[in-house]
C-alpha cells in the first residue's frame, strides 16, 4: 500500500508540475502569481526528484548480489 501511495504522490506531483508549467508558459499570470507558481513548481520538482532518488536506491538494493552491485541493462520485455 505504501508503494502505491508513493507512486500516486509522484504521479500527482508530476501532473501538478506539468499544469503549472502550462500556466506559466501561457503568459496570462500576473508577476506575483507567476512567482507563486514558480515557488510551488520548485517544491514539486524537489519532491519528484526525491521520489526518483529513493526509487533508484531501491533498485540498486534489489540488484545488489553478495555485497556487490550487479549492473544489468534495462529490458522491459524481460520478466522480473
DSSP file (Angstrom, degrees, kcal/mol; ACC not computed):
  #  RESIDUE AA STRUCTURE BP1 BP2  ACC     N-H-->O    O-->H-N    N-H-->O    O-->H-N    TCO  KAPPA ALPHA  PHI   PSI    X-CA   Y-CA   Z-CA
    1    1 A X     >        0   0    0      0, 0.0     4,-2.2     0, 0.0     5,-0.2   0.000 360.0 360.0 360.0 -38.5    0.0    0.0    0.0
    2    2 A X  H  >  +     0   0    0      1,-0.2     4,-2.5     2,-0.2     5,-0.2   0.879 360.0  53.0 -63.3 -37.4    2.9    2.4    0.8
    3    3 A X  H  > S+     0   0    0      2,-0.2     4,-2.6     1,-0.2    -1,-0.2   0.917 109.0  48.4 -64.7 -42.4    4.3    1.8   -2.7
    4    4 A X  H  > S+     0   0    0      2,-0.2     4,-2.8     1,-0.2    -2,-0.2   0.912 111.8  49.9 -63.3 -41.6    1.1    2.7   -4.4
    5    5 A X  H  X S+     0   0    0     -4,-2.2     4,-2.8     2,-0.2    -2,-0.2   0.921 111.7  47.9 -63.1 -44.0    0.7    5.8   -2.3
    6    6 A X  H  X S+     0   0    0     -4,-2.5     4,-2.5     2,-0.2    -2,-0.2   0.912 113.2  48.3 -62.9 -42.3    4.3    6.9   -3.1
    7    7 A X  H  X S+     0   0    0     -4,-2.6     4,-2.8     2,-0.2    -2,-0.2   0.909 113.0  47.7 -64.7 -41.8    3.6    6.2   -6.8
    8    8 A X  H  X S+     0   0    0     -4,-2.8     4,-2.8     2,-0.2     5,-0.2   0.900 111.0  51.2 -66.4 -40.1    0.4    8.1   -6.7
    9    9 A X  H  X S+     0   0    0     -4,-2.8     4,-2.6     2,-0.2    -2,-0.2   0.921 112.4  46.6 -61.8 -43.1    2.1   11.0   -4.9
   10   10 A X  H  X S+     0   0    0     -4,-2.5     4,-2.7     2,-0.2    -2,-0.2   0.946 113.8  47.6 -63.1 -48.3    4.8   11.1   -7.5
   11   11 A X  H  X S+     0   0    0     -4,-2.8     4,-2.4     1,-0.2    -2,-0.2   0.901 113.8  47.6 -61.2 -41.3    2.3   10.9  -10.4
   12   12 A X  H  X S+     0   0    0     -4,-2.8     4,-2.8     2,-0.2    -1,-0.2   0.916 112.0  49.5 -66.7 -42.6    0.2   13.7   -8.8
   13   13 A X  H  X S+     0   0    0     -4,-2.6     4,-2.4    -5,-0.2    -2,-0.2   0.911 111.9  48.8 -62.0 -42.1    3.2   15.9   -8.2
   14   14 A X  H  X S+     0   0    0     -4,-2.7     4,-2.4     2,-0.2    -2,-0.2   0.910 112.1  48.1 -65.0 -42.4    4.3   15.4  -11.8
   15   15 A X  H  X S+     0   0    0     -4,-2.4     4,-2.3     2,-0.2    -2,-0.2   0.921 112.3  49.3 -63.0 -44.2    0.8   16.2  -13.1
   16   16 A X  H  X S+     0   0    0     -4,-2.8     4,-2.3     1,-0.2    -2,-0.2   0.899 110.8  50.8 -61.3 -40.7    0.6   19.3  -10.9
   17   17 A X  H  X S+     0   0    0     -4,-2.4     4,-2.4     2,-0.2    -2,-0.2   0.915 109.2  50.1 -64.4 -43.4    4.1   20.4  -12.2
   18   18 A X  H  X S+     0   0    0     -4,-2.4     4,-2.1     1,-0.2    -1,-0.2   0.903 110.7  50.0 -61.9 -40.5    3.1   20.0  -15.8
   19   19 A X  H  X S+     0   0    0     -4,-2.3     4,-2.2     2,-0.2    -1,-0.2   0.900 110.0  50.8 -64.5 -40.4   -0.1   22.1  -15.2
   20   20 A X  H  X S+     0   0    0     -4,-2.3     4,-2.8     2,-0.2     5,-0.2   0.918 109.0  51.0 -62.8 -43.4    2.0   24.8  -13.5
   21   21 A X  H  X S+     0   0    0     -4,-2.4     4,-2.8     1,-0.2    -1,-0.2   0.916 109.6  50.4 -61.2 -43.2    4.4   24.9  -16.4
   22   22 A X  H  X S+     0   0    0     -4,-2.1     4,-1.4     2,-0.2    -1,-0.2   0.913 111.5  48.3 -61.6 -42.0    1.5   25.2  -18.9
   23   23 A X  H  X>S+     0   0    0     -4,-2.2     4,-0.6     2,-0.2     5,-0.6   0.916 113.6  46.8 -64.4 -42.7    0.0   28.1  -16.8
   24   24 A X  H ><5S+     0   0    0     -4,-2.8     3,-0.9     1,-0.2    -2,-0.2   0.905 111.9  50.4 -66.0 -40.5    3.4   29.9  -16.6
   25   25 A X  H 3<5S+     0   0    0     -4,-2.8    -1,-0.2     1,-0.2    -2,-0.2   0.754  97.3  69.4 -69.4 -23.7    4.0   29.4  -20.4
   26   26 A X  H 3<5S-     0   0    0     -4,-1.4    -1,-0.2    -5,-0.2    -2,-0.2   0.797  93.3-142.9 -65.8 -26.7    0.6   30.8  -21.2
   27   27 A X  T <<5 +     0   0    0     -3,-0.9    -3,-0.1    -4,-0.6    -2,-0.1   0.602  69.1 113.7  76.4  10.4    1.8   34.3  -20.1
   28   28 A X      < +     0   0    0     -5,-0.6     2,-0.2     2,-0.1    -4,-0.1   0.509  49.7  95.1 -93.8  -4.7   -1.6   35.0  -18.6
   29   29 A X  S    S-     0   0    0     -6,-0.4     2,-0.0    -5,-0.2     0, 0.0  -0.584  77.1-116.7 -86.9 148.3   -0.5   35.1  -14.9
   30   30 A X     >  -     0   0    0     -2,-0.2     4,-2.7     1,-0.1     5,-0.2  -0.277  34.8-101.9 -70.5 168.8    0.5   38.3  -13.2
   31   31 A X  H  > S+     0   0    0      1,-0.2     4,-2.3     2,-0.2     5,-0.2   0.922 124.0  48.2 -59.6 -44.6    4.0   38.7  -12.0
   32   32 A X  H  > S+     0   0    0      1,-0.2     4,-2.1     2,-0.2    -1,-0.2   0.916 113.3  46.7 -64.8 -42.9    3.0   37.9   -8.4
   33   33 A X  H  > S+     0   0    0      1,-0.2     4,-2.6     2,-0.2    -1,-0.2   0.869 110.9  53.7 -65.9 -36.4    1.0   34.8   -9.4
   34   34 A X  H  X S+     0   0    0     -4,-2.7     4,-2.6     2,-0.2    -2,-0.2   0.912 108.7  48.4 -64.2 -42.3    3.9   33.7  -11.6
   35   35 A X  H  X S+     0   0    0     -4,-2.3     4,-2.5     2,-0.2    -2,-0.2   0.902 111.9  49.2 -64.7 -40.8    6.3   33.9   -8.7
   36   36 A X  H  X S+     0   0    0     -4,-2.1     4,-2.2     2,-0.2    -2,-0.2   0.923 113.0  47.0 -63.2 -44.4    4.0   31.9   -6.5
   37   37 A X  H  X S+     0   0    0     -4,-2.6     4,-2.5     2,-0.2    -2,-0.2   0.892 111.0  52.5 -64.5 -39.5    3.5   29.3   -9.2
   38   38 A X  H  X S+     0   0    0     -4,-2.6     4,-2.3     2,-0.2    -2,-0.2   0.921 108.7  49.6 -62.6 -44.4    7.3   29.2   -9.7
   39   39 A X  H  X S+     0   0    0     -4,-2.5     4,-2.0     1,-0.2    -2,-0.2   0.919 112.1  47.9 -60.0 -44.2    7.9   28.6   -6.0
   40   40 A X  H  X S+     0   0    0     -4,-2.2     4,-2.5     1,-0.2    -1,-0.2   0.892 109.8  53.6 -64.0 -38.8    5.3   25.8   -6.0
   41   41 A X  H  X S+     0   0    0     -4,-2.5     4,-2.6     1,-0.2    -2,-0.2   0.883 106.1  52.3 -62.9 -39.3    7.0   24.4   -9.1
   42   42 A X  H  X S+     0   0    0     -4,-2.3     4,-2.3     2,-0.2    -1,-0.2   0.920 110.4  48.4 -63.1 -43.4   10.3   24.3   -7.3
   43   43 A X  H  X S+     0   0    0     -4,-2.0     4,-2.3     2,-0.2    -2,-0.2   0.925 112.9  47.6 -61.5 -45.0    8.8   22.4   -4.4
   44   44 A X  H  X S+     0   0    0     -4,-2.5     4,-2.6     2,-0.2    -2,-0.2   0.892 110.4  52.3 -64.6 -39.5    7.1   19.9   -6.7
   45   45 A X  H  X S+     0   0    0     -4,-2.6     4,-2.7     2,-0.2    -1,-0.2   0.920 110.4  47.8 -61.5 -44.1   10.4   19.4   -8.6
   46   46 A X  H  X S+     0   0    0     -4,-2.3     4,-2.4     2,-0.2    -2,-0.2   0.897 111.4  50.7 -64.7 -40.0   12.2   18.7   -5.4
   47   47 A X  H  X S+     0   0    0     -4,-2.3     4,-2.1     2,-0.2    -2,-0.2   0.927 112.6  46.3 -62.2 -44.8    9.5   16.3   -4.3
   48   48 A X  H  X S+     0   0    0     -4,-2.6     4,-2.4     2,-0.2    -2,-0.2   0.912 112.3  50.4 -64.4 -43.0    9.7   14.5   -7.7
   49   49 A X  H  X S+     0   0    0     -4,-2.7     4,-2.4     1,-0.2    -1,-0.2   0.901 110.0  50.4 -63.5 -40.2   13.5   14.4   -7.6
   50   50 A X  H  X S+     0   0    0     -4,-2.4     4,-2.4     2,-0.2    -1,-0.2   0.904 110.7  49.5 -63.8 -41.0   13.5   12.9   -4.1
   51   51 A X  H  X S+     0   0    0     -4,-2.1     4,-2.2     2,-0.2    -2,-0.2   0.900 112.0  48.3 -65.0 -40.6   11.0   10.2   -5.1
   52   52 A X  H  X S+     0   0    0     -4,-2.4     4,-2.4     2,-0.2    -2,-0.2   0.894 111.0  50.3 -67.3 -39.4   13.1    9.3   -8.1
   53   53 A X  H  X S+     0   0    0     -4,-2.4     4,-2.2     2,-0.2    -2,-0.2   0.915 111.1  49.2 -63.5 -43.0   16.3    9.2   -6.0
   54   54 A X  H  X S+     0   0    0     -4,-2.4     4,-2.0     2,-0.2    -2,-0.2   0.903 111.1  49.6 -63.5 -41.5   14.5    6.9   -3.5
   55   55 A X  H  X S+     0   0    0     -4,-2.2     4,-2.3     1,-0.2    -2,-0.2   0.905 109.6  51.8 -64.3 -40.9   13.3    4.7   -6.3
   56   56 A X  H  X S+     0   0    0     -4,-2.4     4,-2.4     1,-0.2    -2,-0.2   0.902 108.7  50.9 -62.3 -40.9   16.9    4.5   -7.7
   57   57 A X  H  X S+     0   0    0     -4,-2.2     4,-2.1     1,-0.2    -1,-0.2   0.890 109.4  50.6 -64.2 -39.0   18.2    3.5   -4.3
   58   58 A X  H  X S+     0   0    0     -4,-2.0     4,-2.2     2,-0.2    -2,-0.2   0.910 109.8  50.3 -64.5 -41.5   15.6    0.7   -4.0
   59   59 A X  H  X S+     0   0    0     -4,-2.3     4,-1.9     1,-0.2    -2,-0.2   0.923 109.8  50.6 -62.8 -43.8   16.5   -0.6   -7.5
   60   60 A X  H  X S+     0   0    0     -4,-2.4     4,-0.8     1,-0.2    10,-0.2   0.896 109.9  50.4 -61.3 -40.1   20.2   -0.6   -6.6
   61   61 A X  H >< S+     0   0    0     -4,-2.1     3,-0.5     1,-0.2    -1,-0.2   0.897 110.5  49.8 -64.2 -39.5   19.4   -2.5   -3.4
   62   62 A X  H 3< S+     0   0    0     -4,-2.2    -1,-0.2     1,-0.2    -2,-0.2   0.821 111.6  48.3 -69.5 -30.5   17.4   -5.1   -5.3
   63   63 A X  H 3< S+     0   0    0     -4,-1.9     7,-1.0    -5,-0.2     2,-0.2   0.580  85.7 111.4 -85.2  -9.9   20.2   -5.5   -7.9
   64   64 A X  E <<  -A   69   0A   0     -4,-0.8     2,-0.4    -3,-0.5     5,-0.2  -0.471  45.9-175.2 -70.7 130.9   22.9   -6.0   -5.2
   65   65 A X  E >   -A   68   0A   0      3,-3.1     3,-2.2    -2,-0.2    -2,-0.0  -0.994  64.9 -14.9-130.3 125.5   24.3   -9.5   -5.0
   66   66 A X  T 3  S-     0   0    0     -2,-0.4    -1,-0.1     1,-0.3     3,-0.1   0.852 127.4 -53.2  52.0  41.0   26.8  -10.7   -2.4
   67   67 A X  T 3  S+     0   0    0      1,-0.2     2,-0.4    -3,-0.0    -1,-0.3   0.436 121.0  99.5  79.7  -1.3   27.6   -7.2   -1.4
   68   68 A X  E <  S-A   65   0A   0     -3,-2.2    -3,-3.1    -5,-0.1     2,-0.5  -0.934  77.1-115.1-120.8 143.5   28.4   -6.1   -4.9
   69   69 A X  E     -A   64   0A   0     -2,-0.4     2,-0.7    -5,-0.2    -5,-0.2  -0.615  25.3-153.6 -77.1 124.5   26.2   -4.1   -7.3
   70   70 A X        -     0   0    0     -7,-1.0     2,-0.3    -2,-0.5    -1,-0.0  -0.883  10.6-147.4-101.0 112.4   25.4   -6.2  -10.3
   71   71 A X        +     0   0    0     -2,-0.7     2,-0.4    -7,-0.0   -11,-0.0  -0.609  20.9 175.5 -82.7 137.9   24.6   -3.9  -13.2
   72   72 A X        -     0   0    0     -2,-0.3     3,-0.0     0, 0.0     2,-0.0  -0.997  31.6-114.8-141.0 135.3   22.1   -5.1  -15.7
   73   73 A X        -     0   0    0     -2,-0.4     2,-0.4     1,-0.1     0, 0.0  -0.377  40.1-102.7 -67.4 148.8   20.7   -3.3  -18.7
   74   74 A X        +     0   0    0     -2,-0.0     2,-0.4     2,-0.0    -1,-0.1  -0.591  42.4 175.8 -74.8 127.1   17.0   -2.4  -18.6
   75   75 A X    >   -     0   0    0     -2,-0.4     3,-1.3     3,-0.1    -1,-0.0  -0.897  16.9-166.4-133.8 103.4   14.9   -4.7  -20.7
   76   76 A X  T 3  S+     0   0    0     -2,-0.4    -1,-0.1     1,-0.3    -2,-0.0   0.696  89.7  56.8 -65.3 -17.3   11.2   -4.1  -20.4
   77   77 A X  T 3  S+     0   0    0      2,-0.1     2,-0.3    -3,-0.1    -1,-0.3   0.684  85.2  95.5 -84.9 -19.5   10.5   -7.4  -22.1
   78   78 A X  S <  S-     0   0    0     -3,-1.3    -3,-0.1     1,-0.1     2,-0.0  -0.558  81.0-119.3 -76.4 130.6   12.4   -9.5  -19.5
   79   79 A X              0   0    0     -2,-0.3    -1,-0.1     1,-0.1    -2,-0.1  -0.378 360.0 360.0 -68.4 149.2   10.3  -10.9  -16.8
   80   80 A X              0   0    0     -2,-0.0    -1,-0.1     0, 0.0    -2,-0.1   0.456 360.0 360.0 -71.8 360.0   11.1   -9.8  -13.2
